[in-house]
């Protein structure tokens, strides 16, 4: 959808937010683009299974229509092996949770790492939930991001 002329204004809004994330992460290579964009129309009773968005760096959802009862997205701990031993917790807190239910509203743009598994709970309302999703990756990934980093003063991973 991002190549449609009528998406130009929304694309600008999306890319401003993406560039803020790139700056906040202090990523040296800032040349990124939308690799795919699509609309999601979730009628009452619909849901979306756990998934991630392979071969991209960032993913996003822009909420167009959010009925009460269709106003959540769930982010899951991507470490599958964490479920091998799951004790019963007295209380769920920031040290033991394995998923987060995020409440969303119309006009919200949610950006997250593409590797972060997520799902959409059942739309329990009587209305459609409508959102626009897109993925972001580095424009010249193989030339600028993939090669080995031989610069000793440029960290590839954030340190303490
Ligand atoms: Fe998704």
Boltz pocket constraint, residues with backbone or C-beta under 6 A from the ligand:
constraints:
  - pocket:
      binder: B
      contacts: [[A, 51], [A, 52], [A, 53], [A, 118], [A, 133]]
      max_distance: 6.0
